[in-house]
Amino acid sequence: MNVPDAEEAVAAAFREEWGQVVATLIRVTGDWDLAEECAQDAFAQALDRWRRDGVPRRPGAWLTTTARNRALDVLRREAVGAAKLREAAVLARDEGPYDPDHDGDDSGVQDDRLRLIFTCCHPALAIEARVALTLRTLAGLTTAEIARAFLVPEATMAQRLVRAKKKIRNAGIPYRVPPAHLLPERTTGVLGVLYLLFNEGYAATTGGDLVRTDLCAEAIRLARVLVRLMPDEPETLGLLALLLLHDARRHTRVDAAGELVTLEDQDRSAWDRAEIDEGATLLETALRRGSPGPYQIQAAIAACHTTAATAEDTDWADVAGLYGELARFVPSAVVRLNRAVAVGMSEGPDAGLALVAELEHEGDLVGYHLLPATRADLLRRSGRTTEAAEAYERALELVENDAERRFLEKRLAECRSA
């Protein structure tokens, strides 16, 4: 096998298998840092071995076995007491896949990744730490990527991750799904994790691809598991509905050349009608429970787009109103920015620009490329192309994703030529 093929196979395995490998190692070792270190070593070995021997038939199993053996070596080398020796013994005999019948856990949840999410989302941890730690461990996102998702400096996020791991270790937080009566106290964090996991897949913060299909699929899979676990919780239904309604458009968000396609220009006939219908049904079921929440509201916003026959048929006034409701649950600057877009589409660009100006004055979105990008789009729609070009230039200074960069460069060129 040549080097590019091996590198491509390892990169694909990292996207698809990282979370499962780490989750399995955490379950059998109980040591967060050791699990990540040994998983990294396994992927490094894969690059060398797969170049020489070819890609194994089951890359995930190869990586898990290699990482487990590495962890066993470390524990044996560092074993200085009975506790460490017991850990090594457990790891050595755990040669097969996870078997719930021998786990001592009666939750019925057989998915190591979902167990990892519930471990991370223990109420003893701050909500930001719960979500960030799971994204780091489960999705393999870098600290820098997570920091951008939370709009905080990378150093700040690194400290949060270290503190969260230390608290889990010191408090002896168990690696299991809690009994049913304790699920509600962790639900908010678990939903937040799945939401951000999907978001990173749907609009990657960095890299050449706008969409990471593996993360989108994994978030939806775990959301389905969660709905089966908590079928009467309206917000779990709302989240799954939201993910499906967004995912229905995923294939049309980039063209054959990998270039970004805006919502208004997407081929609506290519949207996944089965996902749209399922999402709409789940949303209707959730809303009948009479307990609205942020994920149900966001799903309703997504439904406004996916049920409109054409872009012109979109009820932007309804979308703006829903974002106003969402702001009551999630009073964030990003939500207000999205509302500014909807207001600009329903009441005219100047109305949207007034709301954007308020956000710029407050300064909560400094460094967030979509703030100047939104301003640029509204200015472009109002015919103020010179000002729009300046805003696009500012957005280009901040954007990290290559597909988004190319789109912004295209809009900038259009404004300059006008």
VOGU-3710 file (C-alpha; in Angstrom, 3 decimals, decimal comma):
1> mnvpdaeeav> 0,000/0,000/0,000  1,356/3,428/-0,833  1,697/6,190/1,757  -1,262/8,360/0,632  -3,596/5,313/0,822  -2,415/4,456/4,323  -2,730/8,040/5,492  -6,237/8,266/4,047  -7,259/5,021/5,764  -5,929/6,197/9,132
11> aaafreewgq> -7,657/9,567/8,744  -10,940/7,814/7,940  -10,500/5,458/10,889  -9,852/8,415/13,186  -13,101/10,074/12,106  -15,100/6,881/12,466  -13,446/4,991/15,329  -11,788/7,480/17,710  -14,778/7,880/19,997  -15,443/4,156/20,236
21> vvatlirvtg> -11,790/3,290/20,951  -11,486/5,914/23,686  -14,876/5,066/25,187  -13,953/1,390/25,395  -10,593/2,122/27,022  -12,141/4,459/29,569  -14,652/1,764/30,480  -12,008/-0,887/31,084  -9,279/1,299/32,641  -11,197/4,082/34,346
31> dwdlaeecaq> -8,311/6,398/33,431  -9,255/9,228/31,084  -5,761/10,436/30,213  -4,405/6,917/29,774  -7,258/6,072/27,397  -6,583/9,100/25,195  -2,811/8,566/25,248  -3,083/4,908/24,249  -5,644/5,658/21,553  -3,272/8,238/20,074
41> dafaqaldrw> -0,451/5,685/20,157  -2,643/3,138/18,369  -3,394/5,530/15,542  0,291/6,405/15,236  1,153/2,699/15,015  -1,591/2,205/12,441  0,026/4,673/10,087  3,267/2,678/10,116  1,799/-0,839/10,163  -0,916/-0,234/7,572
51> rrdgvprrpg> 1,642/1,161/5,127  3,560/-2,099/5,410  0,829/-4,713/5,911  -2,266/-3,082/4,419  -5,463/-1,921/6,123  -7,008/-4,617/8,341  -10,482/-5,925/7,578  -11,835/-4,390/10,805  -9,830/-1,208/11,493  -11,768/-0,394/14,662
61> awltttarnr> -11,054/-3,770/16,225  -7,363/-3,489/15,280  -7,120/-0,043/16,844  -8,974/-1,077/20,010  -6,797/-4,150/20,510  -3,606/-2,190/19,901  -4,673/0,586/22,275  -5,752/-1,940/24,915  -2,416/-3,744/24,732  -0,592/-0,437/25,065
71> aldvlrreav> -2,682/0,460/28,129  -1,960/-2,957/29,641  1,789/-2,421/29,179  1,582/0,987/30,853  -0,416/-0,319/33,808  1,930/-3,260/34,323  4,949/-0,974/34,199  3,428/1,507/36,619  1,753/-1,010/38,909  2,966/-0,276/42,422
81> gaaklreaav> 0,034/-1,545/44,454  -2,943/-3,862/44,480  -5,290/-1,308/42,890  -3,110/-0,863/39,791  -2,583/-4,599/39,502  -6,345/-5,155/39,597  -6,813/-2,580/36,826  -4,249/-4,399/34,706  -5,931/-7,734/35,345  -9,319/-6,378/34,282
91> lardegpydp> -7,828/-4,887/31,141  -5,964/-8,070/30,241  -9,062/-10,264/30,348  -11,274/-7,759/28,515  -10,392/-9,111/25,081  -13,858/-9,148/23,522  -16,436/-6,506/22,680  -18,478/-4,918/25,401  -20,930/-7,386/26,952  -23,721/-5,736/28,995
101> dhdgddsgvq> -24,548/-9,025/30,691  -21,204/-8,862/32,532  -21,087/-5,184/33,297  -23,098/-5,055/36,467  -25,208/-2,228/34,986  -28,974/-2,681/34,689  -29,588/0,402/32,546  -30,002/-1,649/29,372  -27,867/0,787/27,396  -25,224/-1,213/25,538
111> ddrlrliftc> -23,507/1,668/23,782  -20,100/2,632/25,173  -20,273/6,070/23,589  -23,601/6,899/25,209  -22,216/5,697/28,529  -19,288/8,036/28,030  -21,655/10,936/27,406  -23,576/10,233/30,608  -20,302/9,992/32,523  -19,178/13,351/31,178
121> chpalaiear> -22,566/14,889/31,906  -22,541/14,189/35,635  -24,254/17,062/37,536  -21,092/17,579/39,605  -19,504/19,132/36,514  -20,331/22,554/35,112  -22,496/22,291/31,994  -19,806/23,828/29,751  -17,257/21,331/31,053  -19,632/18,410/30,477
131> valtlrtlag> -20,201/19,286/26,861  -16,593/20,238/26,121  -15,138/17,097/27,688  -17,437/14,840/25,702  -16,676/16,600/22,422  -12,962/16,233/23,126  -13,134/12,573/24,085  -15,979/11,250/21,985  -15,538/13,175/18,736  -11,791/13,679/18,909
141> lttaeiaraf> -12,218/17,430/18,415  -9,160/19,467/19,246  -9,136/21,846/22,167  -8,936/24,711/19,678  -12,040/23,507/17,804  -14,016/23,194/21,029  -12,836/26,614/22,170  -14,154/28,106/18,938  -17,499/26,374/19,426  -17,773/28,009/22,867
151> lvpeatmaqr> -16,267/31,323/21,718  -13,570/31,244/24,423  -9,739/31,291/24,251  -8,042/27,945/23,713  -6,125/28,231/27,006  -9,390/28,716/28,895  -10,900/25,615/27,329  -7,760/23,572/28,060  -8,056/24,463/31,750  -11,722/23,469/31,793
161> lvrakkkirn> -10,929/20,074/30,298  -8,150/19,379/32,801  -10,371/20,355/35,737  -13,248/18,207/34,470  -11,091/15,092/34,125  -9,613/15,678/37,570  -13,050/16,031/39,127  -14,276/12,813/37,520  -11,210/10,974/38,833  -11,262/12,434/42,327
171> agipyrvppa> -15,014/12,064/42,788  -14,981/8,503/41,505  -17,766/9,225/39,028  -18,771/5,816/37,610  -18,721/4,958/33,920  -22,364/3,986/33,495  -25,776/5,239/32,542  -27,566/6,243/35,766  -30,870/4,633/36,821  -34,038/6,072/35,331
181> hllperttgv> -34,856/8,385/38,243  -31,486/10,151/37,864  -31,611/10,620/34,086  -33,346/14,048/34,149  -30,466/15,726/36,003  -28,114/14,804/33,177  -30,449/15,256/30,219  -29,558/18,898/29,509  -25,870/18,118/29,190  -26,405/14,993/27,079
191> lgvlyllfne> -28,666/16,864/24,661  -26,120/19,675/24,464  -23,370/17,225/23,586  -25,338/15,598/20,770  -26,403/18,997/19,443  -22,834/20,341/19,264  -21,535/17,023/17,924  -23,984/17,316/15,034  -23,181/21,008/14,550  -19,475/20,255/14,164
201> gyaattggdl> -20,352/17,668/11,542  -22,847/19,911/9,756  -20,562/22,940/9,595  -16,993/21,984/10,498  -15,044/24,762/12,198  -11,830/23,946/10,325  -10,548/21,886/7,423  -11,247/21,534/3,754  -14,728/20,017/4,036  -17,777/21,939/5,161
211> vrtdlcaeai> -19,606/18,771/6,231  -18,281/15,853/8,313  -20,789/13,127/7,535  -19,438/10,779/10,207  -20,211/13,202/13,038  -23,697/13,944/11,700  -24,511/10,230/11,465  -23,116/9,490/14,923  -25,096/12,310/16,556  -28,312/11,067/14,952
221> rlarvlvrlm> -27,580/7,474/15,960  -26,982/8,437/19,577  -30,079/10,677/19,577  -32,144/7,671/18,481  -30,673/5,598/21,311  -31,538/8,409/23,723  -35,135/8,591/22,457  -35,507/4,858/23,086  -34,101/5,374/26,566  -36,322/8,400/27,337
231> pdepetlgll> -39,355/8,134/25,016  -41,531/10,494/27,067  -39,039/13,368/27,246  -40,200/16,039/24,740  -36,784/17,642/24,372  -35,145/14,354/23,324  -37,832/14,056/20,652  -37,262/17,696/19,735  -33,521/17,199/19,378  -33,870/14,148/17,125
241> allllhdarr> -36,438/16,049/15,052  -34,038/18,988/14,738  -31,128/16,808/13,641  -33,205/14,961/11,058  -34,673/18,153/9,590  -31,195/19,607/9,195  -29,669/16,369/7,947  -32,328/16,158/5,234  -30,582/19,123/3,560  -27,011/17,975/4,170
251> htrvdaagel> -26,333/16,595/0,689  -27,322/19,870/-0,961  -25,194/22,156/1,199  -22,183/21,683/-1,053  -22,060/21,143/-4,803  -20,126/18,505/-6,744  -16,979/20,618/-6,456  -17,317/20,902/-2,680  -18,411/24,545/-2,790  -20,917/25,885/-0,263
261> vtledqdrsa> -24,514/26,307/-1,467  -26,725/28,681/0,543  -30,162/27,633/1,771  -31,992/29,768/-0,787  -30,007/28,212/-3,671  -30,232/24,563/-2,602  -32,058/22,030/-4,769  -35,102/21,324/-2,625  -36,110/18,368/-4,782  -32,935/16,630/-3,577
271> wdraeidega> -33,787/17,010/0,107  -34,438/13,750/1,967  -38,229/13,658/2,259  -38,193/10,600/4,534  -36,056/12,444/7,090  -38,239/15,545/6,790  -41,417/13,524/7,368  -39,896/11,675/10,323  -38,605/14,909/11,832  -41,975/16,616/11,432
281> tlletalrrg> -43,756/13,684/13,077  -41,328/13,660/16,014  -41,758/17,424/16,446  -45,530/17,129/16,436  -45,335/14,368/19,052  -43,035/16,480/21,237  -45,182/19,608/20,998  -48,286/17,653/22,041  -46,621/17,080/25,420  -47,164/20,779/26,156
291> spgpyqiqaa> -43,662/21,379/27,508  -41,778/23,468/24,911  -38,021/23,784/25,047  -35,119/25,085/22,970  -34,682/21,979/20,815  -38,363/21,841/19,942  -38,278/25,517/18,984  -35,190/25,026/16,836  -36,853/22,040/15,190  -39,868/24,238/14,447
301> iaachttaat> -37,534/26,773/12,812  -35,949/24,023/10,712  -39,441/22,837/9,737  -40,261/26,335/8,450  -37,438/25,929/5,958  -37,883/22,275/4,989  -41,656/22,568/4,444  -41,428/25,675/2,235  -41,790/24,699/-1,434  -39,407/27,460/-2,499
311> aedtdwadva> -37,078/29,868/-0,740  -39,531/32,673/-1,478  -42,293/30,747/0,312  -40,380/30,717/3,605  -42,348/32,421/6,376  -39,488/34,563/7,658  -41,751/36,454/10,062  -42,607/33,144/11,725  -38,906/32,233/11,827  -38,083/35,584/13,462
321> glygelarfv> -40,808/35,041/16,038  -39,529/31,567/16,848  -36,015/32,923/17,338  -37,504/35,458/19,738  -39,018/32,566/21,700  -35,731/30,664/21,566  -33,937/33,664/23,078  -36,098/33,234/26,194  -34,602/29,769/26,715  -31,135/30,448/25,281
331> psavvrlnra> -30,303/34,152/25,750  -27,162/34,003/23,626  -25,716/36,446/21,134  -25,653/33,716/18,461  -29,418/33,225/18,757  -29,906/36,974/18,455  -27,689/37,003/15,375  -29,856/34,342/13,769  -32,928/36,374/14,622  -31,297/39,390/12,956
341> vavgmsegpd> -31,016/37,370/9,740  -34,701/36,392/9,921  -35,767/39,963/10,652  -33,648/41,169/7,745  -35,398/38,711/5,446  -38,904/39,506/6,704  -38,730/43,273/7,331  -35,878/44,300/5,051  -32,066/44,463/5,299  -32,020/47,722/7,270
351> aglalvaele> -34,056/46,171/10,094  -31,614/43,285/10,280  -28,607/45,592/10,159  -29,914/47,540/13,155  -29,935/44,334/15,206  -26,458/43,381/13,958  -25,178/46,813/14,989  -26,437/46,187/18,538  -24,502/42,920/18,684  -21,351/44,589/17,358
361> hegdlvgyhl> -21,641/47,271/20,021  -22,049/44,726/22,823  -18,926/42,831/21,739  -19,977/39,300/22,724  -19,262/37,943/19,238  -15,812/39,428/18,711  -13,837/36,940/16,609  -16,965/35,136/15,375  -16,763/35,209/11,580  -20,521/34,912/11,043
371> lpatradllr> -21,125/38,325/12,623  -19,326/40,312/9,871  -20,519/37,747/7,309  -24,134/38,425/8,296  -23,565/42,154/8,158  -21,977/41,741/4,728  -24,904/39,724/3,367  -27,486/42,225/4,602  -25,490/45,116/3,114  -25,215/43,223/-0,178
381> rsgrtteaae> -28,972/42,682/-0,249  -29,535/46,393/0,353  -27,262/47,303/-2,558  -24,505/48,824/-0,390  -21,775/46,793/-2,081  -18,792/48,894/-1,015  -19,658/48,496/2,677  -20,504/44,840/2,067  -17,040/44,248/0,596  -15,422/45,691/3,725
391> ayeralelve> -17,515/43,382/5,920  -16,650/40,350/3,780  -12,965/41,213/4,154  -13,389/41,233/7,941  -15,180/37,864/7,856  -12,372/36,394/5,772  -9,871/37,385/8,441  -11,749/35,200/10,942  -13,093/32,193/9,015  -11,365/28,821/9,539
401> ndaerrflek> -13,228/26,497/7,181  -11,949/26,337/3,612  -15,355/25,923/1,957  -16,750/28,905/3,821  -13,653/30,904/2,927  -14,122/30,233/-0,766  -17,780/31,228/-0,551  -16,940/34,503/1,186  -14,223/35,213/-1,385  -16,775/34,687/-4,157
411> rlaecrsa> -19,221/37,116/-2,533  -16,417/39,646/-2,006  -15,500/39,460/-5,693  -19,136/39,991/-6,668  -19,365/43,090/-4,468  -16,111/44,540/-5,828  -17,199/43,994/-9,431  -20,538/45,654/-8,704
//
